[in-house]
Amino acid sequence: LAILKYERAEADDAWDLDGRRYDWVERTDETASLHLEHGLTRRITLQGKLAWSRGEEAGVAYEGRGPTELGLRYALFRDERMAVSLYVGAIAPGEGRNAGYAPPGAGEAAGEARLLAGRSFAAADGVLFVEAQAARIGRAGLPDETRIDLTVGYAPGARWLLLGQTYAGWTDAEPSWVKVEVSAVRHFGDWSLQAGWRGSVAGKAGPVEDGPVLALWRRF
């Protein structure tokens, strides 16, 4: 599997330490990333991500390589309806934002452990699935993070997939965030196109940002 993704996020407000919204400097972030997965065995999958980012905050521009990720995912359990897996990986810092709340270039190497569990259900004339992910990221140069990601998807037929996703996280210091994304995926054989919108709905000590998400998927 390969996913080429473009994300743009704009903000001119921020969350304060009590989770209240206030006027802030204008900020724009753009990221192009390539996510790759390759099955090594029936249970083990090699997973990686490359990124390039650019943006501007308060009139100061940046551009450069984003964080690079590489790791392994192990299938703990799998049947026709349910899958549980564990991912362990490393993150090399880039010149862009290594954490959404941090200035560009801040932060050093990091390690991630992530537990993923998903289940599908027959629903009407399609398939409904839910997935939950819990992750812990240990960072050098920035606070460690805990993340909870939730996905609900519905495939009304063979050509379409509708997604609703929530990305939540908090650090061992002050920043925290909750973002919601809705998107639609259209399949064309081994290729798929995704278009959606992601926005902040809650947080502390971070930007209130939103913007489009576009992706091209290729299955091998």
Steps between C-alpha positions, in 0.01 A plus 500: 500500500618852414318821597610836363334772708475880495386688812454873553416657836432868568455672835455850636368394842649285776393312813619640834598290803134477608380386158353838404537638150674834440637707210850399396751559223427365152655159435501270196645150470513285186625141498546245222565149630547147369385212721620151403410152625651169391416157642812310600318194635139406572519687831776761458466818291773754432364853525661835416423864432686782325387864501583846371346808660489874473313779671494842653434632850480869587670580169792260555519226235651152521545211258672164526479129563235386743545223757591157358336190650598134475372202694339157511138401560425155642156338465406373846159368393303488177181335376237587240354786706764616748870589506734604782860603439799667667727754331846600623704757312755780502460862388790707364450878534470734203529870428121540508267458796586183690194562721197706402528735798879552475705747292652366175816297561441457875545149636738212449459125445189323629363149546140384469299202625143470369219248559237473225166316515226495237176317429260495206124444493240440234279809477209548259643427155858583598771448759557708814831491685644660810864530602671629813870576539692588817860618475781619722779711347820557691678811375841657551490879508119516532249362753388137464153448352199274537263470204154351447370473141151377412360417154149410383466399137213393278530337158158519329635301207818394326589848371456731801627531857379771739721582801457689825815528712606658827863570592557582868819536697668659798856552610665457837518881511212731400401461130204280406275477195188344353451510122216359292528395136230396253585366155383292208705244308420393143655174376620446144630143499837499676491881528295720732445874540423657838375852574405641839523775760669502841443753777580566866206470743680522837846537647743678728815700420479443126353633174136488393557382144306349213548418135466246218643149479559340159650158436575249225509132604660212310462137606754237391 
